[in-house]
């Protein structure tokens, strides 16, 4: 029977440090995922609030029917702005779904890389799709808000009709404007 060599204390210490290092890397992975999720949720929530709120207010204002007649070119710009904001909402929702999928995929790849001690793979397709959706959401939000702002600035203003009874009396050209006779004397 061959006798097994005694375990090397230095090797055991290295194995323990390696295990602690892996545990620390898992902790970093968890912190990264929490930060990424929090940032994504914050940006997505702000974008949804801006786009949804703007749509709600602007559509409500038009449906209220306060009598403002929009020229056809402004009406087209308004519709394009609304469509852009609807695309923003769809892109943000798609981005949020893609973010969840990409985080799951990245977590799996990161975990495999840690266990096998291999380099982490390059970004995958969900990462690229997420960036494309985020860029589309930002672009359509800016375009939609710009269109609505353009319409708001160029809406024809109603000029209130001034009736003759509320017009100030103008002095007649025959009567001289003398202020000396209307002053009381200071004696």
Secondary structure, 3 states (H helix, E strand, C coil): CCCCCCCCHHHHHHHHHHHHHHHHHHHHHHHHHHHHHHHHHHHHHHHHHHHHHHHHHHHHHHHHCCCCCCCHHHHHHHHHHHHHHHHHHHHHHHHHHHHHHHHHHHHHHHHHHHHHCCCCCCCCHHHHHHHHHHHHHHHHHHHHHHHHHHHHHHCCCCCCCCCHHHCCCCCCCCCCCCCCCCCCCCC
